[in-house]
Amino acid sequence: MDAVVLAAGEGTRLRPLTEDKPKGMVEVADKPILTHCFESLVDLGADQLVVVVGYMKEAIIEHYGDEFDGVPITYTHQREQQGLAHALLTVEDHVDDFMLMLGDNIFRANLEDVVRRHREARADAAFLVEEVPWEEASRYGVCDTNKYGEIVEVIEKPDDPPSNLVMTGFYTFTPAIFHACHLVQPSGRDEYELSDAVDLLLQSGRTIDAIGLDGWRMDIGYPEDREEAERRLESGDQEPPEADESVS
């Protein structure tokens, strides 16, 4: 499986840490966030890393070059910051089935369960979900569920979240996601949202598997998130997760 990493963002919420570097190059426990992402994906057996760059892309390209730990790197360029679905379309000609990781996330969790479920169920999309505090849910793609606990809708950063179950930054997809990304319309934020593309797959009856997070992950959106991730990494709070638990 190839692996795609979205790393085009500017990271305005991380300032002043991103005043002279892109978000993915901010260090957490003495490593750039992207290095943590690449290590996780290589451990999962990635055949190729396809990295979407944009803001201050030269810093990323010069640092990593054309390979990481023996795995080749291909770079694509998101010329305008128009959302994750827009960024994902830049890799359409480079991958078939693939893993996707948002390049501002650090995981110590059951990522291998997502890959395994994708293959076993032949799902068009599989991803990790977790429950977050209600006051934080509006930062994410929120999963609305029915009375049976099945996900029926995915909503990007809603003002009034219908649940506190959110998508994390790790997915697997078939090429069906690209067709959905082409169909996505700009959101209220005037961006092409990845969660809207996933919702289109869901509404069209495609096979979607959501798996409960076992372990931890940090979305490094604010300086305090970086500090918490460093605390967890440096304290050894990275025990291997238990078996997977599907929630839909």
PyMOL commands that set and color helices and strands:
alter all, ss='L'
color gray80, all
select helices_A, chain A and resi 12-14+23-25+33-43+57-64+84-91+111-121+134-139+176-183+194-203+223-234
alter helices_A, ss='H'
color red, helices_A
select strands_A, chain A and resi 2-7+27-28+31-32+49-53+67-68+71-77+98-102+105-109+125-131+141-145+151-156+165-173+208-212+215-219
alter strands_A, ss='S'
color yellow, strands_A
deselect
rebuild
show_as cartoon
